[in-house]
Amino acid sequence: MAAPKPEEISHPPMDQLQGLEYCIDSNPSWGEAIALGFQHYILALGTAVMIPSFLVPLMGGDHGDKVRVVQTLLFVEGINTLLQTLFGTRLPTVIGGSYAFMVPIISIIHDPSLMSIQDNHVRFLNTMRAVQGALIVSSSIQIILGYSQLWAICSRFFSPLGMVPVISLVGFGLFDRGFPVVGRCVEIGIPMLILFISFSQYLKNFQTRQLPILERFALLISITVIWAYAHLLTASGAYKHRPELTQINCRTDKAYLISSAPWIKIPYPLQWGAPTFDAGHCFGMMAAVFVSLIESTGAYKAASRLASATPPPAHVLSRGIGWQGIGILLDGLFGTLSGSTVSVENVGLLGITRVGSRRVIQISAGFMIFFSMLGKFGALFASIPFPIFAAVYCVLFGLVASVGLSFLQFTNMNSMRNLFITGVAFFLGLSVPEYFREYTAKAFHGPAHTRAGWFNDFLNTIFFSSPTVALIVAVFLDNTLDYKDSARDRGMTWWVRFRSFNGDSRNEEFYTLPFNLNRFFPPS
C-alpha cells in the first residue's frame, strides 16, 4: 500500500470557517430570522436573571427590586447589542451582563458605610447608587482605550498563538457555570443536556419544508420540552418536602418573578436616584472593566470565525471596545447592577445553528427591549430554572473554546517554543483563578487582603479571570521568547494582512459602517 501524500493527512488552514448556512451579511427569511432572534433572546435570559438573583438579596432588595433590575438589564442589553452590531465591530454578538463585575460589586455591597443602614430598601437603593457611580467612572477605561485606538495599538502584539489560550479560556474559564449548576437539579439538567445534543447534532438532518428545524431551533424545542416537564414536576408536588436549595433550582415558581413583575414598566436613566461616587469603589471597578475588555476581545475573534468573517482589523476591534465602554456607561446610568461584555453563550449558539447573520442578533435585541417593558411576559420566560440554562452552557461554552483551538492551524505546533507558550498559558489560565476561588471560599476574602480595599478588588478581579491571566502570560511569553525568528511559527505571516482595514478586500464587506458613515470615520 502506497504511503499517503501530505495533503491527504493534513488540512490546509482556512481564513473563514466553512459549513455555515448564513454568514455575517447574509440573512435567512424574515420568519426564520425572527424565530432565531427569539431563541437568542431566551438564551440571554440566563445570565440576565442569574446576576440580579444573586446580588439583589445581598443588597437588601426584595423580589420587586430583583424584577426591576432584570428588566433594566435586559433593556440596556438590547440597546447595547443594537449599538454594537450597527456601529461597533458589527459582528453578530449579544452584549450582556458580565460575571467579571461580581468581585468589585460584592465589595461595594459589604462596604461598612452601606452595611450599617438598617432599612433594607434604603440600603438597596444606596448600594445601587454606589455601583452606578463606580460603573460610570470606570467606563472611561474602555471609552478611552477604544476611541483613541490605543487598544488597536496593543492588539498588534497579539498573534494567533497568543490568542489561542485567551479565546479558548473565554469558554473553558466558565466551567463552573456549567455542570456544577446542572448538578443542583439533575432530574431536569441531565435530560436537557441529552435532548439539546440529540436535536442539534444527531437529528440535525431532519427537515421540514427543506428547513433543518431540529438543528436550527434545538434550543427552543428542548427548553420548551424540559420546561414543561419541570412545571409538571412542580405542579405534582415532587419538590414539596425537598430542601430549600433544591426547590429554588428545580421549581418553576420559586423565582417569584411573575408575581412581582408589573404589567408595563419602561426603565429610564437615574431611576434609582442620583449615583454616588467613591474613589475606592471606582478603582476596583476599573479592574472589572479591563477584564471585560480582554474577555470581549477573545469573544469578538470567536464570533468572527463563527460568522464566517475574517478576524476583525485592529481599528474595528478598538471601535467595538469604545462602544462597549458606552454600553458600560449606560449600565451605570440605568442601574443594571452589572457591566457589559460579549455574551459567550450567544456566540456559541451561532455555531450550533450555523447561522451567523447580523440581522438575527439585531432582532433578538428588539425582543430584549420589547419584553423588558412588558414585565409579566418577560418574567414568564425568565422563570426558566437555572439548571436548564447550565445544561446548554455545557455545549455552547465548549464550542467557543474549540473555536479558540482552531487558531492553532495557523501556527507551527511542531515548535517546542509554541508548545511551551500554549501549555503554560492554558495551565496558569485555569490554575491561578481556581486558586483565587478556593482561597476566597475558605477565607471569605481574596488572596489580596491589605488595608487598601481598592487594591484588593483590583488584584482579585484581575486574577479571578481565566482569559485575563492567559492573555498576560501568553502575550508576554510570545513577545519576549525567541520572538525575532519565530514570526512564521507564531502565525504572524497569516495574521498580518488582517491588522489593517485595507489589508484584505473582504474587510469592507464585513466591517464597513452603515449609512455611509465611513466618510466621516475613515478606516485605518
Residue pairs with C-beta under 8 A, 6 or more apart in sequence:
11 409
13 409
13 410
13 494
14 409
15 310
15 494
16 23
16 305
16 308
16 309
16 310
17 305
17 306
17 308
17 403
17 406
18 308
19 354
20 306
20 307
20 308
20 354
20 355
20 356
21 28
21 354
21 355
22 28
22 354
22 355
22 356
22 357
23 307
23 308
23 309
23 356
23 357
24 90
24 91
24 92
24 304
24 307
24 308
24 309
24 356
24 357
24 358
24 510
25 357
25 358
25 509
25 510
26 357
27 33
27 357
27 359
27 360
28 36
28 355
28 357
28 360
32 211
32 216
33 357
33 359
33 360
33 363
34 363
35 217
35 220
36 216
36 217
36 353
36 355
36 357
36 360
36 363
36 364
37 360
37 361
37 362
37 363
37 364
37 366
37 367
38 220
38 363
38 364
38 367
39 217
39 219
39 220
39 349
39 353
39 364
40 94
40 346
40 349
40 360
40 361
40 364
40 367
41 364
41 367
41 368
41 371
41 381
42 219
42 220
42 223
42 381
42 384
43 219
43 343
43 345
43 346
43 349
43 389
43 392
43 396
44 74
44 77
44 94
44 96
44 343
44 345
44 346
44 364
44 368
45 74
45 381
45 382
45 384
45 389
46 345
46 384
46 386
46 389
46 390
46 392
46 393
47 96
47 97
47 99
47 343
47 345
48 70
48 73
48 74
48 77
48 96
48 97
48 382
49 70
49 255
49 257
49 382
49 386
50 386
50 389
51 73
51 97
51 99
51 102
51 337
51 338
52 66
52 69
52 70
52 73
52 337
52 338
53 66
53 255
54 102
55 69
55 102
55 105
55 106
55 109
55 337
56 65
56 66
56 69
56 124
56 337
57 66
58 106
58 109
59 65
59 109
59 123
59 124
59 127
59 128
60 117
60 119
60 120
60 121
60 122
60 123
60 124
60 127
61 69
61 120
61 121
61 124
62 120
62 121
62 260
63 256
63 257
63 259
63 260
64 260
65 121
65 124
66 256
66 257
66 260
67 257
67 260
67 261
67 262
67 375
67 379
68 265
68 267
68 271
69 335
69 336
69 337
70 257
70 378
70 379
70 382
71 261
71 265
71 267
71 372
71 373
71 375
71 378
72 267
72 271
72 334
72 335
72 336
72 372
73 97
73 336
73 337
73 338
74 368
74 369
74 371
74 372
74 378
75 266
75 267
75 334
75 368
75 369
75 372
75 373
76 267
76 327
76 330
76 331
76 334
76 336
76 340
77 94
77 95
77 96
77 97
77 340
77 365
77 368
78 365
78 366
78 367
78 368
78 369
78 372
79 327
79 330
79 365
79 369
80 95
80 323
80 324
80 326
80 327
80 330
80 340
81 93
81 94
81 95
81 361
81 362
81 364
81 365
81 368
82 362
82 365
83 95
83 323
83 326
83 327
84 90
84 91
84 93
84 95
84 320
84 323
84 324
84 327
85 91
85 92
85 93
85 358
85 361
85 362
85 365
86 362
86 514
87 319
87 323
87 513
87 514
87 517
88 319
88 320
88 322
88 323
88 324
89 300
89 312
89 316
89 317
89 319
89 320
89 511
90 316
90 358
90 510
90 511
90 512
90 513
91 300
91 303
91 304
91 307
91 309
91 312
91 320
91 358
92 303
92 307
92 350
92 356
92 357
92 358
92 360
92 361
93 299
93 300
93 303
93 342
93 343
93 346
93 347
93 361
94 342
94 343
94 346
94 361
94 364
94 365
95 324
95 327
95 340
95 341
95 342
95 343
96 340
96 341
96 342
96 343
96 346
97 336
97 338
97 339
97 340
97 341
98 288
98 292
98 295
98 338
98 339
98 340
98 341
99 174
99 177
100 288
100 291
100 292
100 295
100 339
100 341
100 461
100 464
100 465
101 135
101 285
101 288
101 292
101 338
101 339
103 284
103 287
103 288
103 446
103 457
103 460
103 461
103 464
104 134
104 281
104 284
104 285
104 287
104 288
104 457
104 461
105 131
105 285
105 337
105 338
107 281
107 284
107 453
107 456
107 457
108 114
108 127
108 130
108 131
108 134
108 281
108 284
109 115
109 127
111 127
111 130
111 278
111 281
114 123
114 126
114 127
114 130
115 123
117 123
117 126
125 272
125 273
126 276
128 272
128 273
128 335
128 337
129 272
129 273
129 274
129 275
129 276
129 335
130 275
130 276
130 278
130 281
131 281
131 332
131 335
131 337
132 272
132 275
132 276
132 332
132 333
132 335
133 275
133 276
133 277
133 278
133 281
133 282
133 332
134 277
134 278
134 281
134 282
134 284
134 285
134 332
135 285
135 328
135 329
135 331
135 332
135 339
136 275
136 277
136 329
136 332
136 333
137 277
137 282
137 285
137 286
138 282
138 285
138 286
138 288
138 289
138 328
138 339
139 289
139 325
139 326
139 328
139 329
139 331
139 332
139 339
140 325
141 286
141 289
141 290
141 293
141 325
142 289
142 292
142 293
142 321
142 322
142 324
142 325
142 328
143 322
143 325
143 326
143 329
144 150
144 325
145 151
145 154
145 293
145 318
145 321
145 322
145 325
146 318
146 319
146 320
146 321
146 322
146 323
146 324
146 325
147 318
147 319
147 322
147 325
149 314
149 315
149 318
149 524
150 318
151 293
151 297
151 317
151 318
151 321
152 314
152 315
152 317
152 318
152 524
153 314
155 297
155 314
155 317
155 318
156 314
156 499
157 475
157 478
157 479
158 475
159 411
159 478
159 490
159 491
159 492
159 495
160 407
160 408
160 410
160 411
160 490
160 491
160 492
160 494
160 495
161 407
161 408
161 411
161 418
161 421
161 422
161 474
161 478
161 489
161 490
161 491
162 421
162 425
162 471
162 474
162 475
162 478
162 479
162 490
163 298
163 301
163 404
163 407
163 474
164 404
164 405
164 407
164 408
164 411
164 422
164 474
165 404
165 422
165 425
165 426
165 429
165 470
165 471
165 473
165 474
166 294
166 297
166 298
166 404
166 467
166 470
166 471
166 474
167 298
167 299
167 301
167 302
167 400
167 401
167 403
167 404
167 407
167 467
168 401
168 402
168 404
168 405
168 426
168 470
169 298
169 401
169 404
169 426
169 429
169 430
169 466
169 467
169 470
170 295
170 298
170 299
170 302
170 344
170 400
170 401
170 404
170 466
170 467
171 302
171 344
171 348
171 396
171 397
171 398
171 399
171 400
171 401
171 402
171 403
171 404
172 397
172 398
172 401
172 430
172 466
173 429
173 430
173 433
173 465
173 466
173 467
174 344
174 393
174 397
175 397
176 437
177 390
177 393
177 397
178 390
178 393
178 394
178 397
179 390
179 394
180 390
181 189
181 249
181 386
181 387
181 389
181 390
181 393
182 189
182 190
182 192
182 193
182 387
182 390
182 391
182 394
183 189
184 245
184 246
184 249
184 250
184 386
184 387
185 246
185 249
185 250
185 385
185 387
186 387
187 233
187 250
188 226
188 229
188 230
188 233
188 250
188 385
188 387
188 388
189 387
189 388
189 390
189 391
190 391
191 226
191 229
192 222
192 223
192 226
192 387
192 388
192 391
192 392
193 391
193 392
193 394
193 395
195 222
195 225
195 226
196 218
196 219
196 222
196 391
196 392
196 395
197 395
199 214
199 215
199 218
199 221
199 222
200 214
200 215
200 218
200 219
200 352
200 395
203 214
203 215
204 212
204 214
204 215
204 218
205 212
205 215
206 212
206 213
206 214
206 215
207 213
214 221
215 352
215 353
215 354
216 353
216 354
216 355
217 353
218 352
218 353
219 349
219 352
219 392
223 384
223 388
223 392
226 388
227 252
227 384
227 385
227 388
230 250
230 251
230 252
230 385
230 388
231 252
233 239
233 250
234 250
234 251
234 252
234 253
239 246
239 247
239 250
239 251
242 250
247 254
248 254
249 385
249 386
249 387
250 385
250 387
251 385
252 383
252 384
252 385
253 383
255 382
255 383
257 379
257 382
257 383
258 376
258 379
258 380
258 383
260 379
261 375
261 376
261 378
261 379
262 375
262 376
263 374
263 375
263 376
264 373
264 374
264 375
265 373
265 375
266 373
267 334
267 372
267 373
268 334
269 333
269 334
270 333
270 335
271 334
271 335
272 335
275 332
275 333
279 454
280 452
280 453
280 454
280 457
281 454
282 454
283 454
283 455
283 457
283 458
284 453
284 454
284 456
284 457
284 458
284 461
285 339
285 457
286 458
287 457
287 458
287 459
287 461
287 462
288 339
288 461
289 325
289 328
289 339
290 462
290 468
291 461
291 462
291 464
291 465
291 467
291 468
292 324
292 328
292 339
292 340
292 341
293 321
293 324
294 465
294 467
294 468
294 471
295 341
295 342
295 344
295 465
295 467
295 468
296 320
296 321
296 324
296 341
296 342
297 317
297 321
298 404
298 467
298 471
299 341
299 342
299 344
299 347
299 400
300 312
300 317
300 320
300 342
301 311
301 312
301 407
302 347
302 400
302 403
302 404
303 342
303 347
303 350
303 356
304 310
304 311
304 312
304 510
305 311
305 403
305 406
306 347
306 348
306 350
306 351
306 356
306 403
307 350
307 356
307 357
307 358
308 356
309 356
309 506
309 510
309 511
310 498
310 504
310 506
310 507
310 510
311 495
311 498
312 320
312 498
312 511
313 498
313 499
313 500
313 501
313 503
313 507
313 511
313 523
314 499
314 500
314 524
315 500
315 501
315 523
315 524
316 501
316 507
316 511
316 523
324 340
324 341
327 340
328 339
328 340
331 338
331 339
331 340
344 396
344 397
344 400
345 392
345 393
345 396
345 397
346 361
346 364
347 396
347 400
348 395
348 396
348 397
348 398
348 399
348 400
349 396
350 356
351 399
351 400
351 403
352 395
352 396
352 399
371 377
371 378
371 381
372 378
407 491
408 422
410 491
410 494
410 495
411 418
411 489
411 490
411 491
412 418
412 488
412 489
413 419
413 422
415 486
415 489
417 481
417 482
417 486
417 489
418 486
418 489
418 490
420 477
420 481
421 474
421 477
421 478
421 481
422 474
424 473
424 477
425 470
425 473
425 474
425 477
426 470
428 469
428 470
428 473
429 466
429 467
429 469
429 470
429 473
430 466
432 463
432 469
433 463
433 464
433 465
433 466
433 469
435 447
436 446
436 447
436 460
436 463
436 464
437 464
439 446
439 447
440 446
440 447
440 460
443 449
445 456
446 456
446 459
446 460
446 464
447 459
447 460
447 463
448 455
448 456
448 458
448 459
448 460
449 456
450 456
462 468
462 469
463 469
478 490
483 490
487 493
496 503
497 503
497 504
498 504
498 507
500 523
500 524
501 507
501 508
501 511
501 523
501 524
502 523
507 523
511 523
512 518
512 523
513 521
